[in-house]
Amino acid sequence: MTSSSVTASASSLTFSDLNLPAPLQQSLRRAGMHSPFPIQQATLPDALAGRDVLGRAQTGSGKTLAFGLALLSRLSGGKAAPRRPRALVLVPTRELAMQVADALIPLAKASGLWCRTAVGGMSMQRQVEAFNRGVDLLIATPGRLSDHVRQGTCTLDSIEMLALDEADQMADMGFLPQVREILDLTPRTGQRLLFSATLDGAVKALVDSYLTDPVTHSVAPVTASVDTMEHHLLQVEHRDKQDIITEIAAREGRTILFVRTKHHVDRLTTRLRASGVNAGALHGGKTQGQRNRVLADFKSGSMPVLVATDVAARGIHVDDVSLVLHVDPAADHKDYLHRAGRTARAGASGVVVTLVTRDQRRTVKRMTEKAGVRPEYAVVRPGDTDLTRITGARTPSGVPVVERARAHPSARPSGPRRRPGPARGRAPRRGSGGRRDAVSR
C-alpha cells in the first residue's frame, strides 16, 4: 500500500479549482457551498483521478461530499442498465443511508443521474422497480443489498466505483463478512474509496485485500477533538439520576441522550414527555417510517430532544446538536467517540456530558483516557448551579407532551361519499397514479 498520509489544513481552494463538472459546481454554488472541507480538499484530487483512496476522518468532517462528488463526477455522461448499478456507497445503518441520500440526490439530479437507496425496513418491491429502471448511484446497507443480490434483483458486475463509509463501524457491527461478499461480486478493476475514523485491525485487513495501491489522507486524530468539544463527567446519586436527566433534557437547544437498550430508550422517552420535555425515541426496534418521522422532527427543531441507542450513533447527522448526554456510559472508547461525534460537527462547538455513579467513575475515567479526553469532573444534584452552568439544565414545565395526531392513510373526510369522476369531462389517465419512490430522483 502506497501511503501518502497527510494532515489537511484550511486553504483558499474552492470547488471550482477541482474541475468538477459544471452541473455539480452550479448545484454547490446554489447551496452556498464554495470551499471544500479539509477531508474534501485532501481526497478529491486523487479520487477524481481514479485512485483508490483511504480517508481517515471523524464523523461530521464532510466525508459524504468527499466521496459523493468524486463518484458523481466520474459517472457523468454514462447511463445505467436495468438491475446493474454503476456506483455503490455502502453504509452501516439505515439512518446514515438516508443522510447520504439527502446530500447526494440533489447533486445527482442536477447531473442527470439516478440515485437510489436500498435499505431494510422499506419496500423491497419499490427498490426492485427502481433497479429495473436503472440506477447510476446506489446507496445501500450490506444486509438489504445482499438480499437483492440473492434474489437476482440487483447485479454488481457493472460497479465502476465503490465507496465504504464508516468502515470501522461496519466491523464493530459484524457486517464485514457481508461487505466482503459484496466486494467479491464487484469488478476488481473498479475504484474503491474507504472512509473510517480508524484504519487498523479489521479495517486494515479489508484494505489489504480489496484496495489497490491506495493513497491515505488523514485530517483528524483518532481521538476526540478537545478544541471544539467540552467534555464533562458528572457524578450523581442513583436516587437523583432521573431528575437530573430530566432537567438536562429540558434545556434549550438540540440534545441527544444515549442509553444502552431499546427498552430504556422507550421508558426514558415516556418519562420525559410526561414531565413536559418534547422527546422522541430512536432505536432498531422502530419501523423505518417511525425512525424517519422522529429524525425529521428532530432536524426541524419541532422536537428538540432525541433519546437513542448506540445503533443510531453513526446515523444521526444533524447540525446544531449542542449537547450529547451519555445517560448510560458508553461501552468502550470507540462508542464514546461515535456518540460524541453527534455534536461539534464541521468545526462547530458542543458539550459532551457523561453521568456516572460512584461505582462507575474509575471505569469511565479509563475509557475517556483511551479516547484522548480529559473531562472536567463535578458532583451534582438536581437544581445545582454547576449542573445549569455546564448543561443549561432547567426545571421542566411539568405539562405532559401529547403525541400529535397523524392522519391514517385510510381516513376520509366526513360527509356523504361521492363517486370520483373525471375532471372537466375528460377520462382519467390509466397508470398515472401511484406514489413516487421513497427516495426521489
Order of alpha helices (4+ residues) and beta strands (2+ residues): alpha-alpha-beta-alpha-beta-alpha-beta-alpha-beta-alpha-beta-alpha-alpha-beta-alpha-beta-beta-alpha-beta-alpha-beta-alpha-beta-beta-alpha-beta-alpha-beta-alpha
